[in-house]
Amino acid sequence: MEALSMIVNLVMIIILIIIIVKFFQIASDVREIKNSLNVQKDYSTNSAVENDETYQIGSLIVEKKTEKQMRIIGIDENNGKFQCSNTNGVTFVWLSGEEIELFDIYVKNLNK
């Protein structure tokens, strides 16, 4: 009976070691993914649509029609539309430059 208990304990220790090693591999993978996303994000914030240099990926904007605060998450340079997401990032819409306004400008216009 002691031998069976010792074998079970040994198997449990081996499984625990494997789980710990896998955990550190996953953590390393997540760190690599996060770093690659940060590099892509830094690269993409420098791009702007040719016809309007004020709107960039990551810019905080307001949709004029609904007065909803959004963030630009993508730019279609072919038709000049901006992919905008609400602040929690759940939904997105494509809007033209005429349908949106930079948040800072919107706030300044409210104070006038």
Gaussian input, Z-matrix of N, CA and C with variables (Angstrom, degrees):
# hf/3-21g

backbone

0 1
 N
 C     1     B1
 C     2     B2     1     A1
 N     3     B3     2     A2     1     D1
 C     4     B4     3     A3     2     D2
 C     5     B5     4     A4     3     D3
 N     6     B6     5     A5     4     D4
 C     7     B7     6     A6     5     D5
 C     8     B8     7     A7     6     D6
 N     9     B9     8     A8     7     D7
 C    10    B10     9     A9     8     D8
 C    11    B11    10    A10     9     D9
 N    12    B12    11    A11    10    D10
 C    13    B13    12    A12    11    D11
 C    14    B14    13    A13    12    D12
 N    15    B15    14    A14    13    D13
 C    16    B16    15    A15    14    D14
 C    17    B17    16    A16    15    D15
 N    18    B18    17    A17    16    D16
 C    19    B19    18    A18    17    D17
 C    20    B20    19    A19    18    D18
 N    21    B21    20    A20    19    D19
 C    22    B22    21    A21    20    D20
 C    23    B23    22    A22    21    D21
 N    24    B24    23    A23    22    D22
 C    25    B25    24    A24    23    D23
 C    26    B26    25    A25    24    D24
 N    27    B27    26    A26    25    D25
 C    28    B28    27    A27    26    D26
 C    29    B29    28    A28    27    D27
 N    30    B30    29    A29    28    D28
 C    31    B31    30    A30    29    D29
 C    32    B32    31    A31    30    D30
 N    33    B33    32    A32    31    D31
 C    34    B34    33    A33    32    D32
 C    35    B35    34    A34    33    D33
 N    36    B36    35    A35    34    D34
 C    37    B37    36    A36    35    D35
 C    38    B38    37    A37    36    D36
 N    39    B39    38    A38    37    D37
 C    40    B40    39    A39    38    D38
 C    41    B41    40    A40    39    D39
 N    42    B42    41    A41    40    D40
 C    43    B43    42    A42    41    D41
 C    44    B44    43    A43    42    D42
 N    45    B45    44    A44    43    D43
 C    46    B46    45    A45    44    D44
 C    47    B47    46    A46    45    D45
 N    48    B48    47    A47    46    D46
 C    49    B49    48    A48    47    D47
 C    50    B50    49    A49    48    D48
 N    51    B51    50    A50    49    D49
 C    52    B52    51    A51    50    D50
 C    53    B53    52    A52    51    D51
 N    54    B54    53    A53    52    D52
 C    55    B55    54    A54    53    D53
 C    56    B56    55    A55    54    D54
 N    57    B57    56    A56    55    D55
 C    58    B58    57    A57    56    D56
 C    59    B59    58    A58    57    D57
 N    60    B60    59    A59    58    D58
 C    61    B61    60    A60    59    D59
 C    62    B62    61    A61    60    D60
 N    63    B63    62    A62    61    D61
 C    64    B64    63    A63    62    D62
 C    65    B65    64    A64    63    D63
 N    66    B66    65    A65    64    D64
 C    67    B67    66    A66    65    D65
 C    68    B68    67    A67    66    D66
 N    69    B69    68    A68    67    D67
 C    70    B70    69    A69    68    D68
 C    71    B71    70    A70    69    D69
 N    72    B72    71    A71    70    D70
 C    73    B73    72    A72    71    D71
 C    74    B74    73    A73    72    D72
 N    75    B75    74    A74    73    D73
 C    76    B76    75    A75    74    D74
 C    77    B77    76    A76    75    D75
 N    78    B78    77    A77    76    D76
 C    79    B79    78    A78    77    D77
 C    80    B80    79    A79    78    D78
 N    81    B81    80    A80    79    D79
 C    82    B82    81    A81    80    D80
 C    83    B83    82    A82    81    D81
 N    84    B84    83    A83    82    D82
 C    85    B85    84    A84    83    D83
 C    86    B86    85    A85    84    D84
 N    87    B87    86    A86    85    D85
 C    88    B88    87    A87    86    D86
 C    89    B89    88    A88    87    D87
 N    90    B90    89    A89    88    D88
 C    91    B91    90    A90    89    D89
 C    92    B92    91    A91    90    D90
 N    93    B93    92    A92    91    D91
 C    94    B94    93    A93    92    D92
 C    95    B95    94    A94    93    D93
 N    96    B96    95    A95    94    D94
 C    97    B97    96    A96    95    D95
 C    98    B98    97    A97    96    D96
 N    99    B99    98    A98    97    D97
 C   100   B100    99    A99    98    D98
 C   101   B101   100   A100    99    D99
 N   102   B102   101   A101   100   D100
 C   103   B103   102   A102   101   D101
 C   104   B104   103   A103   102   D102
 N   105   B105   104   A104   103   D103
 C   106   B106   105   A105   104   D104
 C   107   B107   106   A106   105   D105
 N   108   B108   107   A107   106   D106
 C   109   B109   108   A108   107   D107
 C   110   B110   109   A109   108   D108
 N   111   B111   110   A110   109   D109
 C   112   B112   111   A111   110   D110
 C   113   B113   112   A112   111   D111
 N   114   B114   113   A113   112   D112
 C   115   B115   114   A114   113   D113
 C   116   B116   115   A115   114   D114
 N   117   B117   116   A116   115   D115
 C   118   B118   117   A117   116   D116
 C   119   B119   118   A118   117   D117
 N   120   B120   119   A119   118   D118
 C   121   B121   120   A120   119   D119
 C   122   B122   121   A121   120   D120
 N   123   B123   122   A122   121   D121
 C   124   B124   123   A123   122   D122
 C   125   B125   124   A124   123   D123
 N   126   B126   125   A125   124   D124
 C   127   B127   126   A126   125   D125
 C   128   B128   127   A127   126   D126
 N   129   B129   128   A128   127   D127
 C   130   B130   129   A129   128   D128
 C   131   B131   130   A130   129   D129
 N   132   B132   131   A131   130   D130
 C   133   B133   132   A132   131   D131
 C   134   B134   133   A133   132   D132
 N   135   B135   134   A134   133   D133
 C   136   B136   135   A135   134   D134
 C   137   B137   136   A136   135   D135
 N   138   B138   137   A137   136   D136
 C   139   B139   138   A138   137   D137
 C   140   B140   139   A139   138   D138
 N   141   B141   140   A140   139   D139
 C   142   B142   141   A141   140   D140
 C   143   B143   142   A142   141   D141
 N   144   B144   143   A143   142   D142
 C   145   B145   144   A144   143   D143
 C   146   B146   145   A145   144   D144
 N   147   B147   146   A146   145   D145
 C   148   B148   147   A147   146   D146
 C   149   B149   148   A148   147   D147
 N   150   B150   149   A149   148   D148
 C   151   B151   150   A150   149   D149
 C   152   B152   151   A151   150   D150
 N   153   B153   152   A152   151   D151
 C   154   B154   153   A153   152   D152
 C   155   B155   154   A154   153   D153
 N   156   B156   155   A155   154   D154
 C   157   B157   156   A156   155   D155
 C   158   B158   157   A157   156   D156
 N   159   B159   158   A158   157   D157
 C   160   B160   159   A159   158   D158
 C   161   B161   160   A160   159   D159
 N   162   B162   161   A161   160   D160
 C   163   B163   162   A162   161   D161
 C   164   B164   163   A163   162   D162
 N   165   B165   164   A164   163   D163
 C   166   B166   165   A165   164   D164
 C   167   B167   166   A166   165   D165
 N   168   B168   167   A167   166   D166
 C   169   B169   168   A168   167   D167
 C   170   B170   169   A169   168   D168
 N   171   B171   170   A170   169   D169
 C   172   B172   171   A171   170   D170
 C   173   B173   172   A172   171   D171
 N   174   B174   173   A173   172   D172
 C   175   B175   174   A174   173   D173
 C   176   B176   175   A175   174   D174
 N   177   B177   176   A176   175   D175
 C   178   B178   177   A177   176   D176
 C   179   B179   178   A178   177   D177
 N   180   B180   179   A179   178   D178
 C   181   B181   180   A180   179   D179
 C   182   B182   181   A181   180   D180
 N   183   B183   182   A182   181   D181
 C   184   B184   183   A183   182   D182
 C   185   B185   184   A184   183   D183
 N   186   B186   185   A185   184   D184
 C   187   B187   186   A186   185   D185
 C   188   B188   187   A187   186   D186
 N   189   B189   188   A188   187   D187
 C   190   B190   189   A189   188   D188
 C   191   B191   190   A190   189   D189
 N   192   B192   191   A191   190   D190
 C   193   B193   192   A192   191   D191
 C   194   B194   193   A193   192   D192
 N   195   B195   194   A194   193   D193
 C   196   B196   195   A195   194   D194
 C   197   B197   196   A196   195   D195
 N   198   B198   197   A197   196   D196
 C   199   B199   198   A198   197   D197
 C   200   B200   199   A199   198   D198
 N   201   B201   200   A200   199   D199
 C   202   B202   201   A201   200   D200
 C   203   B203   202   A202   201   D201
 N   204   B204   203   A203   202   D202
 C   205   B205   204   A204   203   D203
 C   206   B206   205   A205   204   D204
 N   207   B207   206   A206   205   D205
 C   208   B208   207   A207   206   D206
 C   209   B209   208   A208   207   D207
 N   210   B210   209   A209   208   D208
 C   211   B211   210   A210   209   D209
 C   212   B212   211   A211   210   D210
 N   213   B213   212   A212   211   D211
 C   214   B214   213   A213   212   D212
 C   215   B215   214   A214   213   D213
 N   216   B216   215   A215   214   D214
 C   217   B217   216   A216   215   D215
 C   218   B218   217   A217   216   D216
 N   219   B219   218   A218   217   D217
 C   220   B220   219   A219   218   D218
 C   221   B221   220   A220   219   D219
 N   222   B222   221   A221   220   D220
 C   223   B223   222   A222   221   D221
 C   224   B224   223   A223   222   D222
 N   225   B225   224   A224   223   D223
 C   226   B226   225   A225   224   D224
 C   227   B227   226   A226   225   D225
 N   228   B228   227   A227   226   D226
 C   229   B229   228   A228   227   D227
 C   230   B230   229   A229   228   D228
 N   231   B231   230   A230   229   D229
 C   232   B232   231   A231   230   D230
 C   233   B233   232   A232   231   D231
 N   234   B234   233   A233   232   D232
 C   235   B235   234   A234   233   D233
 C   236   B236   235   A235   234   D234
 N   237   B237   236   A236   235   D235
 C   238   B238   237   A237   236   D236
 C   239   B239   238   A238   237   D237
 N   240   B240   239   A239   238   D238
 C   241   B241   240   A240   239   D239
 C   242   B242   241   A241   240   D240
 N   243   B243   242   A242   241   D241
 C   244   B244   243   A243   242   D242
 C   245   B245   244   A244   243   D243
 N   246   B246   245   A245   244   D244
 C   247   B247   246   A246   245   D245
 C   248   B248   247   A247   246   D246
 N   249   B249   248   A248   247   D247
 C   250   B250   249   A249   248   D248
 C   251   B251   250   A250   249   D249
 N   252   B252   251   A251   250   D250
 C   253   B253   252   A252   251   D251
 C   254   B254   253   A253   252   D252
 N   255   B255   254   A254   253   D253
 C   256   B256   255   A255   254   D254
 C   257   B257   256   A256   255   D255
 N   258   B258   257   A257   256   D256
 C   259   B259   258   A258   257   D257
 C   260   B260   259   A259   258   D258
 N   261   B261   260   A260   259   D259
 C   262   B262   261   A261   260   D260
 C   263   B263   262   A262   261   D261
 N   264   B264   263   A263   262   D262
 C   265   B265   264   A264   263   D263
 C   266   B266   265   A265   264   D264
 N   267   B267   266   A266   265   D265
 C   268   B268   267   A267   266   D266
 C   269   B269   268   A268   267   D267
 N   270   B270   269   A269   268   D268
 C   271   B271   270   A270   269   D269
 C   272   B272   271   A271   270   D270
 N   273   B273   272   A272   271   D271
 C   274   B274   273   A273   272   D272
 C   275   B275   274   A274   273   D273
 N   276   B276   275   A275   274   D274
 C   277   B277   276   A276   275   D275
 C   278   B278   277   A277   276   D276
 N   279   B279   278   A278   277   D277
 C   280   B280   279   A279   278   D278
 C   281   B281   280   A280   279   D279
 N   282   B282   281   A281   280   D280
 C   283   B283   282   A282   281   D281
 C   284   B284   283   A283   282   D282
 N   285   B285   284   A284   283   D283
 C   286   B286   285   A285   284   D284
 C   287   B287   286   A286   285   D285
 N   288   B288   287   A287   286   D286
 C   289   B289   288   A288   287   D287
 C   290   B290   289   A289   288   D288
 N   291   B291   290   A290   289   D289
 C   292   B292   291   A291   290   D290
 C   293   B293   292   A292   291   D291
 N   294   B294   293   A293   292   D292
 C   295   B295   294   A294   293   D293
 C   296   B296   295   A295   294   D294
 N   297   B297   296   A296   295   D295
 C   298   B298   297   A297   296   D296
 C   299   B299   298   A298   297   D297
 N   300   B300   299   A299   298   D298
 C   301   B301   300   A300   299   D299
 C   302   B302   301   A301   300   D300
 N   303   B303   302   A302   301   D301
 C   304   B304   303   A303   302   D302
 C   305   B305   304   A304   303   D303
 N   306   B306   305   A305   304   D304
 C   307   B307   306   A306   305   D305
 C   308   B308   307   A307   306   D306
 N   309   B309   308   A308   307   D307
 C   310   B310   309   A309   308   D308
 C   311   B311   310   A310   309   D309
 N   312   B312   311   A311   310   D310
 C   313   B313   312   A312   311   D311
 C   314   B314   313   A313   312   D312
 N   315   B315   314   A314   313   D313
 C   316   B316   315   A315   314   D314
 C   317   B317   316   A316   315   D315
 N   318   B318   317   A317   316   D316
 C   319   B319   318   A318   317   D317
 C   320   B320   319   A319   318   D318
 N   321   B321   320   A320   319   D319
 C   322   B322   321   A321   320   D320
 C   323   B323   322   A322   321   D321
 N   324   B324   323   A323   322   D322
 C   325   B325   324   A324   323   D323
 C   326   B326   325   A325   324   D324
 N   327   B327   326   A326   325   D325
 C   328   B328   327   A327   326   D326
 C   329   B329   328   A328   327   D327
 N   330   B330   329   A329   328   D328
 C   331   B331   330   A330   329   D329
 C   332   B332   331   A331   330   D330
 N   333   B333   332   A332   331   D331
 C   334   B334   333   A333   332   D332
 C   335   B335   334   A334   333   D333

   B1=1.4393
   B2=1.5319
   B3=1.3226
   B4=1.4632
   B5=1.5189
   B6=1.3125
   B7=1.4607
   B8=1.5207
   B9=1.3087
   B10=1.4585
   B11=1.5332
   B12=1.3146
   B13=1.4580
   B14=1.5219
   B15=1.3325
   B16=1.4656
   B17=1.5286
   B18=1.3201
   B19=1.4659
   B20=1.5295
   B21=1.3183
   B22=1.4590
   B23=1.5295
   B24=1.3084
   B25=1.4704
   B26=1.5192
   B27=1.3164
   B28=1.4628
   B29=1.5259
   B30=1.3289
   B31=1.4641
   B32=1.5281
   B33=1.3265
   B34=1.4658
   B35=1.5301
   B36=1.3158
   B37=1.4665
   B38=1.5169
   B39=1.3233
   B40=1.4682
   B41=1.5280
   B42=1.3333
   B43=1.4650
   B44=1.5253
   B45=1.3131
   B46=1.4536
   B47=1.5281
   B48=1.3149
   B49=1.4719
   B50=1.5295
   B51=1.3245
   B52=1.4705
   B53=1.5184
   B54=1.3277
   B55=1.4603
   B56=1.5261
   B57=1.3142
   B58=1.4677
   B59=1.5278
   B60=1.3340
   B61=1.4664
   B62=1.5266
   B63=1.3353
   B64=1.4683
   B65=1.5250
   B66=1.3223
   B67=1.4608
   B68=1.5255
   B69=1.3231
   B70=1.4662
   B71=1.5250
   B72=1.3370
   B73=1.4625
   B74=1.5293
   B75=1.3231
   B76=1.4588
   B77=1.5218
   B78=1.3224
   B79=1.4690
   B80=1.5256
   B81=1.3025
   B82=1.4616
   B83=1.5289
   B84=1.3406
   B85=1.4583
   B86=1.5242
   B87=1.3227
   B88=1.4590
   B89=1.5289
   B90=1.3066
   B91=1.4619
   B92=1.5326
   B93=1.3385
   B94=1.4621
   B95=1.5249
   B96=1.3343
   B97=1.4614
   B98=1.5276
   B99=1.3295
   B100=1.4711
   B101=1.5208
   B102=1.3255
   B103=1.4641
   B104=1.5221
   B105=1.3384
   B106=1.4659
   B107=1.5204
   B108=1.3399
   B109=1.4583
   B110=1.5200
   B111=1.3227
   B112=1.4630
   B113=1.5169
   B114=1.3294
   B115=1.4601
   B116=1.5208
   B117=1.3374
   B118=1.4567
   B119=1.5170
   B120=1.3179
   B121=1.4546
   B122=1.5286
   B123=1.3352
   B124=1.4552
   B125=1.5230
   B126=1.3237
   B127=1.4603
   B128=1.5255
   B129=1.3436
   B130=1.4534
   B131=1.5166
   B132=1.3087
   B133=1.4642
   B134=1.5211
   B135=1.3110
   B136=1.4619
   B137=1.5194
   B138=1.3381
   B139=1.4608
   B140=1.5206
   B141=1.3004
   B142=1.4579
   B143=1.5165
   B144=1.2975
   B145=1.4610
   B146=1.5213
   B147=1.3334
   B148=1.4555
   B149=1.5215
   B150=1.3510
   B151=1.4592
   B152=1.5274
   B153=1.3303
   B154=1.4640
   B155=1.5242
   B156=1.3153
   B157=1.4535
   B158=1.5256
   B159=1.3487
   B160=1.4612
   B161=1.5243
   B162=1.3146
   B163=1.4589
   B164=1.5213
   B165=1.3249
   B166=1.4572
   B167=1.5215
   B168=1.3084
   B169=1.4609
   B170=1.5222
   B171=1.3005
   B172=1.4551
   B173=1.5174
   B174=1.3541
   B175=1.4620
   B176=1.5184
   B177=1.3117
   B178=1.4543
   B179=1.5195
   B180=1.3512
   B181=1.4623
   B182=1.5277
   B183=1.3396
   B184=1.4583
   B185=1.5140
   B186=1.3478
   B187=1.4634
   B188=1.5236
   B189=1.3229
   B190=1.4613
   B191=1.5259
   B192=1.3141
   B193=1.4637
   B194=1.5275
   B195=1.3270
   B196=1.4703
   B197=1.5228
   B198=1.3293
   B199=1.4646
   B200=1.5308
   B201=1.3214
   B202=1.4633
   B203=1.5175
   B204=1.3217
   B205=1.4608
   B206=1.5239
   B207=1.3251
   B208=1.4547
   B209=1.5244
   B210=1.3277
   B211=1.4529
   B212=1.5294
   B213=1.3202
   B214=1.4674
   B215=1.5226
   B216=1.3368
   B217=1.4700
   B218=1.5274
   B219=1.3242
   B220=1.4558
   B221=1.5166
   B222=1.3171
   B223=1.4655
   B224=1.5161
   B225=1.3423
   B226=1.4584
   B227=1.5187
   B228=1.3127
   B229=1.4573
   B230=1.5257
   B231=1.3366
   B232=1.4670
   B233=1.5179
   B234=1.3376
   B235=1.4679
   B236=1.5234
   B237=1.3168
   B238=1.4620
   B239=1.5157
   B240=1.3286
   B241=1.4707
   B242=1.5237
   B243=1.3162
   B244=1.4575
   B245=1.5222
   B246=1.3296
   B247=1.4587
   B248=1.5264
   B249=1.3331
   B250=1.4582
   B251=1.5212
   B252=1.3176
   B253=1.4555
   B254=1.5128
   B255=1.3538
   B256=1.4620
   B257=1.5191
   B258=1.2967
   B259=1.4671
   B260=1.5133
   B261=1.3421
   B262=1.4660
   B263=1.5185
   B264=1.3314
   B265=1.4529
   B266=1.5066
   B267=1.3227
   B268=1.4530
   B269=1.5178
   B270=1.3242
   B271=1.4584
   B272=1.5239
   B273=1.3434
   B274=1.4611
   B275=1.5166
   B276=1.3283
   B277=1.4626
   B278=1.5231
   B279=1.3274
   B280=1.4664
   B281=1.5166
   B282=1.3264
   B283=1.4564
   B284=1.5261
   B285=1.3229
   B286=1.4694
   B287=1.5180
   B288=1.3167
   B289=1.4534
   B290=1.5198
   B291=1.3444
   B292=1.4602
   B293=1.5237
   B294=1.3320
   B295=1.4635
   B296=1.5256
   B297=1.3291
   B298=1.4603
   B299=1.5221
   B300=1.3251
   B301=1.4573
   B302=1.5297
   B303=1.3163
   B304=1.4661
   B305=1.5205
   B306=1.3197
   B307=1.4603
   B308=1.5271
   B309=1.3276
   B310=1.4688
   B311=1.5306
   B312=1.3119
   B313=1.4608
   B314=1.5241
   B315=1.3222
   B316=1.4682
   B317=1.5260
   B318=1.3373
   B319=1.4584
   B320=1.5254
   B321=1.3328
   B322=1.4613
   B323=1.5117
   B324=1.3498
   B325=1.4688
   B326=1.5204
   B327=1.3247
   B328=1.4620
   B329=1.5250
   B330=1.3166
   B331=1.4695
   B332=1.5284
   B333=1.3344
   B334=1.4811
   B335=1.5098
   A1=111.41
   A2=115.52
   A3=118.98
   A4=111.42
   A5=116.59
   A6=120.56
   A7=110.49
   A8=117.42
   A9=122.00
   A10=110.50
   A11=116.32
   A12=121.31
   A13=110.88
   A14=116.89
   A15=121.13
   A16=110.99
   A17=117.85
   A18=122.09
   A19=109.79
   A20=117.23
   A21=120.92
   A22=110.33
   A23=117.30
   A24=121.03
   A25=111.65
   A26=117.42
   A27=121.79
   A28=110.87
   A29=117.24
   A30=121.41
   A31=109.96
   A32=117.77
   A33=121.72
   A34=111.12
   A35=117.70
   A36=121.52
   A37=110.49
   A38=118.05
   A39=122.02
   A40=110.29
   A41=116.87
   A42=120.46
   A43=110.30
   A44=117.68
   A45=121.91
   A46=111.57
   A47=117.15
   A48=121.37
   A49=110.02
   A50=117.45
   A51=121.13
   A52=110.28
   A53=117.54
   A54=121.16
   A55=111.06
   A56=117.46
   A57=120.90
   A58=110.70
   A59=116.95
   A60=120.73
   A61=110.23
   A62=117.85
   A63=121.36
   A64=111.27
   A65=117.16
   A66=120.89
   A67=111.14
   A68=116.84
   A69=119.56
   A70=111.57
   A71=117.96
   A72=120.27
   A73=110.55
   A74=116.49
   A75=120.51
   A76=110.22
   A77=117.12
   A78=120.76
   A79=110.57
   A80=116.78
   A81=120.90
   A82=110.31
   A83=117.31
   A84=120.77
   A85=111.33
   A86=116.88
   A87=120.79
   A88=110.12
   A89=117.46
   A90=121.64
   A91=109.93
   A92=117.30
   A93=120.75
   A94=111.22
   A95=116.84
   A96=120.81
   A97=109.66
   A98=116.62
   A99=120.76
   A100=110.69
   A101=117.47
   A102=120.83
   A103=111.19
   A104=117.43
   A105=119.20
   A106=110.76
   A107=118.20
   A108=120.49
   A109=111.02
   A110=117.81
   A111=120.78
   A112=111.02
   A113=117.24
   A114=120.83
   A115=109.54
   A116=118.12
   A117=121.08
   A118=110.50
   A119=118.01
   A120=121.67
   A121=110.28
   A122=117.89
   A123=121.21
   A124=110.87
   A125=116.63
   A126=120.45
   A127=110.72
   A128=116.42
   A129=119.56
   A130=112.78
   A131=119.88
   A132=120.21
   A133=111.68
   A134=118.20
   A135=120.32
   A136=112.57
   A137=117.57
   A138=119.19
   A139=110.11
   A140=115.82
   A141=121.31
   A142=108.37
   A143=115.75
   A144=120.32
   A145=108.37
   A146=115.71
   A147=120.41
   A148=112.40
   A149=117.48
   A150=118.65
   A151=112.76
   A152=119.48
   A153=120.80
   A154=109.03
   A155=116.90
   A156=122.05
   A157=113.52
   A158=118.32
   A159=119.35
   A160=112.46
   A161=118.92
   A162=121.65
   A163=109.56
   A164=115.66
   A165=121.44
   A166=109.36
   A167=116.59
   A168=120.27
   A169=108.22
   A170=114.85
   A171=120.91
   A172=113.38
   A173=117.78
   A174=120.64
   A175=110.41
   A176=116.22
   A177=123.04
   A178=107.71
   A179=115.99
   A180=120.01
   A181=109.83
   A182=114.98
   A183=122.34
   A184=107.23
   A185=116.16
   A186=119.94
   A187=107.00
   A188=117.70
   A189=122.05
   A190=112.40
   A191=117.08
   A192=121.40
   A193=112.09
   A194=117.17
   A195=121.14
   A196=113.10
   A197=116.89
   A198=123.49
   A199=111.98
   A200=116.68
   A201=121.61
   A202=109.68
   A203=115.15
   A204=120.78
   A205=108.15
   A206=117.14
   A207=122.61
   A208=109.58
   A209=115.15
   A210=121.61
   A211=107.66
   A212=116.80
   A213=121.20
   A214=108.42
   A215=115.86
   A216=120.07
   A217=112.16
   A218=116.81
   A219=119.44
   A220=110.50
   A221=115.57
   A222=121.45
   A223=108.72
   A224=115.99
   A225=121.55
   A226=106.84
   A227=116.03
   A228=120.58
   A229=112.43
   A230=117.72
   A231=120.00
   A232=112.02
   A233=117.43
   A234=119.27
   A235=113.19
   A236=118.02
   A237=121.77
   A238=114.95
   A239=117.17
   A240=120.43
   A241=109.82
   A242=113.57
   A243=121.30
   A244=109.47
   A245=116.13
   A246=120.41
   A247=106.77
   A248=116.47
   A249=121.65
   A250=109.56
   A251=115.06
   A252=121.33
   A253=109.17
   A254=115.27
   A255=117.02
   A256=108.66
   A257=117.45
   A258=120.40
   A259=113.93
   A260=118.83
   A261=118.63
   A262=112.02
   A263=118.27
   A264=122.44
   A265=115.80
   A266=118.82
   A267=121.20
   A268=111.86
   A269=117.39
   A270=120.90
   A271=110.03
   A272=115.58
   A273=119.45
   A274=109.77
   A275=115.47
   A276=123.09
   A277=108.68
   A278=115.46
   A279=121.19
   A280=108.08
   A281=117.40
   A282=122.38
   A283=109.74
   A284=115.31
   A285=119.66
   A286=109.08
   A287=116.33
   A288=121.81
   A289=113.21
   A290=117.33
   A291=121.08
   A292=112.10
   A293=117.24
   A294=121.29
   A295=113.07
   A296=117.24
   A297=120.16
   A298=110.88
   A299=114.66
   A300=121.34
   A301=107.36
   A302=116.17
   A303=119.35
   A304=109.63
   A305=116.38
   A306=121.28
   A307=111.79
   A308=117.33
   A309=120.40
   A310=111.41
   A311=116.46
   A312=121.08
   A313=109.84
   A314=116.83
   A315=121.82
   A316=110.41
   A317=117.85
   A318=121.95
   A319=110.36
   A320=118.01
   A321=120.49
   A322=112.00
   A323=116.21
   A324=120.32
   A325=111.64
   A326=118.25
   A327=121.32
   A328=111.22
   A329=116.31
   A330=121.15
   A331=112.97
   A332=117.39
   A333=120.11
   A334=110.94
   D1=-37.87
   D2=177.57
   D3=-65.66
   D4=-35.21
   D5=179.68
   D6=-65.62
   D7=-41.29
   D8=178.40
   D9=-64.06
   D10=-42.79
   D11=178.20
   D12=-63.27
   D13=-40.39
   D14=179.13
   D15=-66.06
   D16=-39.79
   D17=179.15
   D18=-65.80
   D19=-43.23
   D20=178.71
   D21=-62.79
   D22=-43.85
   D23=177.68
   D24=-62.23
   D25=-41.20
   D26=178.63
   D27=-63.77
   D28=-42.73
   D29=178.17
   D30=-63.91
   D31=-41.63
   D32=178.87
   D33=-62.93
   D34=-40.64
   D35=178.25
   D36=-64.42
   D37=-42.58
   D38=178.89
   D39=-63.51
   D40=-43.60
   D41=178.48
   D42=-63.10
   D43=-41.09
   D44=178.45
   D45=-61.84
   D46=-42.18
   D47=178.02
   D48=-63.21
   D49=-42.47
   D50=178.82
   D51=-62.75
   D52=-42.78
   D53=179.76
   D54=-63.10
   D55=-42.02
   D56=179.39
   D57=-63.58
   D58=-43.02
   D59=178.98
   D60=-63.08
   D61=-43.90
   D62=178.71
   D63=-62.99
   D64=-38.69
   D65=178.27
   D66=-59.84
   D67=-44.95
   D68=179.95
   D69=-68.74
   D70=-31.78
   D71=175.37
   D72=-66.18
   D73=-41.98
   D74=179.10
   D75=-64.96
   D76=-43.58
   D77=179.46
   D78=-60.85
   D79=-38.82
   D80=178.33
   D81=-66.27
   D82=-41.99
   D83=178.29
   D84=-62.40
   D85=-42.47
   D86=179.48
   D87=-63.15
   D88=-40.44
   D89=179.16
   D90=-62.77
   D91=-42.03
   D92=178.62
   D93=-64.51
   D94=-41.82
   D95=179.17
   D96=-63.95
   D97=-44.86
   D98=179.80
   D99=-60.49
   D100=-43.77
   D101=179.42
   D102=-63.72
   D103=-40.84
   D104=-179.98
   D105=-68.13
   D106=-35.19
   D107=177.10
   D108=-67.56
   D109=-39.05
   D110=178.29
   D111=-63.99
   D112=-38.87
   D113=178.24
   D114=-64.90
   D115=-43.88
   D116=179.01
   D117=-65.12
   D118=-40.34
   D119=-179.97
   D120=-63.52
   D121=-44.73
   D122=178.69
   D123=-62.42
   D124=-37.51
   D125=179.88
   D126=-68.58
   D127=-41.71
   D128=-173.63
   D129=-76.27
   D130=-21.99
   D131=-179.21
   D132=-70.97
   D133=-14.59
   D134=179.90
   D135=-86.53
   D136=-10.55
   D137=-177.60
   D138=-90.34
   D139=142.82
   D140=177.49
   D141=-140.72
   D142=158.49
   D143=178.18
   D144=-68.82
   D145=141.25
   D146=-174.93
   D147=-61.95
   D148=-34.61
   D149=-174.93
   D150=-83.49
   D151=-8.42
   D152=179.20
   D153=-152.81
   D154=103.32
   D155=-175.49
   D156=-75.84
   D157=-10.49
   D158=-176.37
   D159=-80.50
   D160=-26.67
   D161=-179.28
   D162=-92.78
   D163=121.13
   D164=179.11
   D165=-131.17
   D166=161.71
   D167=175.29
   D168=-61.10
   D169=129.62
   D170=-178.03
   D171=97.98
   D172=-9.83
   D173=179.71
   D174=-67.59
   D175=138.78
   D176=175.94
   D177=-86.00
   D178=124.80
   D179=-175.84
   D180=-131.99
   D181=171.76
   D182=174.63
   D183=-127.13
   D184=130.97
   D185=173.70
   D186=-75.72
   D187=122.63
   D188=-173.42
   D189=-62.09
   D190=-41.09
   D191=-174.58
   D192=-65.62
   D193=-45.91
   D194=-175.66
   D195=-102.93
   D196=-10.58
   D197=-176.28
   D198=58.95
   D199=33.34
   D200=176.88
   D201=-89.78
   D202=138.24
   D203=176.96
   D204=-80.95
   D205=132.95
   D206=-178.30
   D207=-142.13
   D208=173.51
   D209=176.91
   D210=-129.46
   D211=139.02
   D212=178.07
   D213=-75.97
   D214=123.20
   D215=-179.68
   D216=-113.94
   D217=-7.91
   D218=179.17
   D219=-163.75
   D220=157.60
   D221=-179.82
   D222=-134.44
   D223=127.84
   D224=174.15
   D225=-100.26
   D226=101.75
   D227=-174.18
   D228=-72.68
   D229=-16.09
   D230=179.64
   D231=-70.96
   D232=-42.78
   D233=-178.83
   D234=-114.45
   D235=5.79
   D236=176.18
   D237=70.35
   D238=24.64
   D239=179.77
   D240=-99.31
   D241=154.26
   D242=-178.15
   D243=-115.27
   D244=132.20
   D245=175.33
   D246=-86.62
   D247=114.59
   D248=-174.36
   D249=-116.24
   D250=139.86
   D251=-179.88
   D252=-121.42
   D253=146.45
   D254=174.60
   D255=-66.44
   D256=168.38
   D257=-169.53
   D258=-65.11
   D259=-21.84
   D260=177.35
   D261=-90.60
   D262=-2.35
   D263=172.70
   D264=75.71
   D265=14.07
   D266=-176.24
   D267=-82.22
   D268=-43.96
   D269=-177.76
   D270=-120.06
   D271=159.34
   D272=176.64
   D273=-145.71
   D274=156.41
   D275=177.63
   D276=-138.65
   D277=158.21
   D278=174.09
   D279=-98.60
   D280=125.07
   D281=-178.28
   D282=-129.77
   D283=149.28
   D284=176.79
   D285=-86.93
   D286=169.86
   D287=-179.74
   D288=-63.63
   D289=-26.40
   D290=178.86
   D291=-75.57
   D292=-21.75
   D293=-176.23
   D294=-89.47
   D295=-7.47
   D296=-176.06
   D297=-127.25
   D298=163.16
   D299=177.63
   D300=-145.78
   D301=142.37
   D302=177.31
   D303=-59.93
   D304=141.45
   D305=-175.90
   D306=-59.64
   D307=-42.05
   D308=-179.57
   D309=-60.32
   D310=-42.52
   D311=179.38
   D312=-67.19
   D313=-40.54
   D314=178.82
   D315=-60.03
   D316=-44.35
   D317=-179.68
   D318=-66.51
   D319=-41.39
   D320=177.80
   D321=-61.12
   D322=-38.97
   D323=178.66
   D324=-68.35
   D325=-29.71
   D326=177.56
   D327=-68.44
   D328=-34.66
   D329=-176.34
   D330=-77.97
   D331=-10.92
   D332=-177.83
   D333=-77.36

